[in-house]
Amino acid sequence: MKYSIFSLLSQAFQGNKGWSTAWRDAQPKDEYDVIIVGGGGHGLATAHYLAKEHGLTNVAVLEKGYIGSGNVGRNTTIIRSNYLLPGNTPFYEWSLKLWEGLEQDINFNAMVSQRGVINLFHSDAQRDAFARRGNAMRLNGVDSELLDREQVRQIAPYLDFDNARFPVKGGLLQPRGGTVRHDAVAWGYARAASQRGVDICQNCEVTGVRIENGKIIGVETTKGFIRAKKVGFAAAGNSSRVAAMAGLRLPIESHVLQAFVSEGVKPLIDTVITFGAGHFYVSQSDKGGLVFGGDIDGYNSYAQRGSMPLVEHLMEEGVAMIPMLSRLRFLRSWGGIMDMSMDGSPIIDKTPIEGLYLNAGWCYGGFKATPASGWCFAHTIARDEPHKLNAAFRLDRFATGHLIDEKGQGATPNLH
Ligand SMILES: Cc1cc2nc3c(=O)[nH]c(=O)nc-3n(C[C@H](O)[C@H](O)[C@H](O)COP(=O)(O)OP(=O)(O)OC[C@H]3O[C@@H](n4cnc5c(N)ncnc54)[C@H](O)[C@@H]3O)c2cc1C
C-alpha cells in the first residue's frame, strides 16, 4: 500500500479500516543469499539498500526482539554532519543527504526536521577549536556558521549567558542538522525492505555461527539453522557477543547511555543545542517534551537501564546551561547499550572470515549514520569491497594505527 494524500483521504472516508500492516512478519526460510543479524536501523537500512541498489532480495533480517526494540528506538533522534576528520566528514554528509531524501525514498513520514544544531562554546580556546571544525566542514561542502554570543542569544534567549563558571561566548551552528523520529526510521526501512521482498524475522535470535574452511555457511537461531552465502552483523550494543560466536574479539566495549524526557511544555527550544562545558544536549519533541541526554554511564553493561549518579550529573549540567529546567518535571528515562569503539569511530568492513561482514562501533552517534551506514554496508556486502565512503572504517585500523580519533582525546571509550 502506497502512502499518499489520496490513501489518507480514502481511508478517512472508510473509517480507517482498510490500512494494511506495514511489513510482512516473515518466518525464516532455509536459505538466503544474505542474512543481516540485527533488526535495528542499520540492519534494516542495509536490507533496503541491498534490495534497492544491488538487486539482492533473497535477504533476511534476523532480529532477536521486535523491530525498534534496540537503540534505534531509544536514541535522542539527533542528526548532523558536523565532523572534523577526513574519514568522517564525507560519510556523515552523505548520511545527511540521504536523510534529506529519505521520506520520498521509502514513502514513509519519518518526521525529518532540519531545525539546526548548535554547539555552544564557553572559552576562547574552544572558539578556536570550533572555528577549525567549521572551516573543515565548509571545505568539504558542509554547511556551518560560527555564531557570536548575540547571535546565539537571538536563537536561544533561555540560556544562562553570564554563568560565572561557563559563560556562553558563542556557538557553531549546522543549519541542516536536526532531528528525525527514531522509531519511524525503523518502521519505514522495515516496510520499504519488506516491499522489495526482504524477510523481516522478529523474535529470531542468532545463537551461533557455522563456519567451514574459513567460510561462513549460515547461522544457528532460535528458529533453527539458516544457510546463507553471506552474513552481515549489525547488532550494535551486542556486536561483541555476536562476533564472539564467529571467534572474533572486537575492539569494542559495551556501555550504557541514558536518555530523558520532560513533561510537555509550550514551544521553547526550536533547535538542538549542546552544552560545551560538559556533555549535555537538548531538543524539544513535537509533543512538547524536552528530550535530553549526555555522556555514557562509564561502566560496561548489557542492561538497557542506567544508574543514578549520571542522572544527577546530567541534571546539574542542564541547569547550569538553562536554569529554568530546574522547574520542570521529568517523566521518563531509559538506557541503551552502546557499542563503543576504541577511537569513537565506526567499523564497516569485511572480516577475516569469508562471507562475514561487520557493521559496529557506532558509540552514541550511530542514529544519524543510519542511512549511510546501511548504504555503505550494502555496497560492501554486495560488491565484497568497501565503498570509498567507508574505506577508512576498517577493522584492522586498531592494529595498523590508522585511528579516526575525532575528539583527539585518546583511544578509550570514556574519552569520546
Ligand atoms: C539514549 C541514547 C541516545 C542516543 N542518541 C543519539 C543521537 O541523538 N544521535 C545519534 O546519531 N545517535 C544516538 N544514539 C546512538 C544510536 O541510537 C545507535 O548508535 C544506533 O541506533 C545503533 O544502530 P542500530 O539502530 O542498528 O542499533 P539497534 O537498534 O540496537 O539494533 C541492533 C539490533 O540487534 C539485535 N540483536 C542483538 N543481538 C542479536 C542476536 N544475537 N540475534 C538477532 N538480533 C540481535 C538487537 O535486539 C537490536 O534490535 C543514542 C543511543 C542511545 C541509547
PDBQT file of the ligand as one rigid body, heavy atoms in Angstrom, charges set to zero:
ROOT
HETATM    1  C1  LIG A 501      19.997   7.036  24.931  1.00  0.00    +0.000 C 
HETATM    2  C2  LIG A 501      20.606   7.072  23.571  1.00  0.00    +0.000 A 
HETATM    3  C3  LIG A 501      20.700   8.269  22.877  1.00  0.00    +0.000 A 
HETATM    4  C4  LIG A 501      21.267   8.310  21.606  1.00  0.00    +0.000 A 
HETATM    5  N1  LIG A 501      21.224   9.484  20.909  1.00  0.00    +0.000 NA
HETATM    6  C5  LIG A 501      21.689   9.528  19.635  1.00  0.00    +0.000 A 
HETATM    7  C6  LIG A 501      21.520  10.714  18.864  1.00  0.00    +0.000 A 
HETATM    8  O1  LIG A 501      20.908  11.679  19.298  1.00  0.00    +0.000 OA
HETATM    9  N2  LIG A 501      22.030  10.742  17.618  1.00  0.00    +0.000 N 
HETATM   10  C7  LIG A 501      22.713   9.673  17.092  1.00  0.00    +0.000 A 
HETATM   11  O2  LIG A 501      23.202   9.774  15.978  1.00  0.00    +0.000 OA
HETATM   12  N3  LIG A 501      22.837   8.509  17.785  1.00  0.00    +0.000 NA
HETATM   13  C8  LIG A 501      22.326   8.403  19.039  1.00  0.00    +0.000 A 
HETATM   14  N4  LIG A 501      22.407   7.230  19.757  1.00  0.00    +0.000 N 
HETATM   15  C9  LIG A 501      23.116   6.088  19.170  1.00  0.00    +0.000 C 
HETATM   16  C10 LIG A 501      22.276   5.298  18.189  1.00  0.00    +0.000 C 
HETATM   17  O3  LIG A 501      20.996   5.061  18.711  1.00  0.00    +0.000 OA
HETATM   18  C11 LIG A 501      22.965   3.973  17.881  1.00  0.00    +0.000 C 
HETATM   19  O4  LIG A 501      24.328   4.180  17.549  1.00  0.00    +0.000 OA
HETATM   20  C12 LIG A 501      22.317   3.241  16.699  1.00  0.00    +0.000 C 
HETATM   21  O5  LIG A 501      20.916   3.208  16.846  1.00  0.00    +0.000 OA
HETATM   22  C13 LIG A 501      22.871   1.825  16.601  1.00  0.00    +0.000 C 
HETATM   23  O6  LIG A 501      22.448   1.158  15.438  1.00  0.00    +0.000 OA
HETATM   24  P1  LIG A 501      21.087   0.303  15.303  1.00  0.00    +0.000 P 
HETATM   25  O7  LIG A 501      19.956   1.252  15.130  1.00  0.00    +0.000 OA
HETATM   26  O8  LIG A 501      21.273  -0.665  14.233  1.00  0.00    +0.000 OA
HETATM   27  O9  LIG A 501      21.023  -0.390  16.732  1.00  0.00    +0.000 OA
HETATM   28  P2  LIG A 501      19.895  -1.271  17.408  1.00  0.00    +0.000 P 
HETATM   29  O10 LIG A 501      18.551  -0.676  17.212  1.00  0.00    +0.000 OA
HETATM   30  O11 LIG A 501      20.335  -1.518  18.814  1.00  0.00    +0.000 OA
HETATM   31  O12 LIG A 501      19.952  -2.607  16.552  1.00  0.00    +0.000 OA
HETATM   32  C14 LIG A 501      20.705  -3.768  16.868  1.00  0.00    +0.000 C 
HETATM   33  C15 LIG A 501      19.733  -4.908  16.940  1.00  0.00    +0.000 C 
HETATM   34  O13 LIG A 501      20.438  -6.129  17.010  1.00  0.00    +0.000 OA
HETATM   35  C16 LIG A 501      19.629  -7.014  17.729  1.00  0.00    +0.000 C 
HETATM   36  N5  LIG A 501      20.427  -8.168  18.154  1.00  0.00    +0.000 N 
HETATM   37  C17 LIG A 501      21.447  -8.174  19.047  1.00  0.00    +0.000 A 
HETATM   38  N6  LIG A 501      21.919  -9.419  19.184  1.00  0.00    +0.000 NA
HETATM   39  C18 LIG A 501      21.212 -10.203  18.340  1.00  0.00    +0.000 A 
HETATM   40  C19 LIG A 501      21.229 -11.603  18.046  1.00  0.00    +0.000 A 
HETATM   41  N7  LIG A 501      22.083 -12.433  18.646  1.00  0.00    +0.000 N 
HETATM   42  N8  LIG A 501      20.336 -12.066  17.123  1.00  0.00    +0.000 NA
HETATM   43  C20 LIG A 501      19.445 -11.245  16.496  1.00  0.00    +0.000 A 
HETATM   44  N9  LIG A 501      19.382  -9.917  16.774  1.00  0.00    +0.000 NA
HETATM   45  C21 LIG A 501      20.260  -9.418  17.676  1.00  0.00    +0.000 A 
HETATM   46  C22 LIG A 501      19.114  -6.169  18.887  1.00  0.00    +0.000 C 
HETATM   47  O14 LIG A 501      17.960  -6.719  19.505  1.00  0.00    +0.000 OA
HETATM   48  C23 LIG A 501      18.849  -4.837  18.200  1.00  0.00    +0.000 C 
HETATM   49  O15 LIG A 501      17.488  -4.678  17.830  1.00  0.00    +0.000 OA
HETATM   50  C24 LIG A 501      21.823   7.135  21.032  1.00  0.00    +0.000 A 
HETATM   51  C25 LIG A 501      21.708   5.922  21.713  1.00  0.00    +0.000 A 
HETATM   52  C26 LIG A 501      21.089   5.876  22.967  1.00  0.00    +0.000 A 
HETATM   53  C27 LIG A 501      20.945   4.572  23.674  1.00  0.00    +0.000 C 
ENDROOT
TORSDOF 0
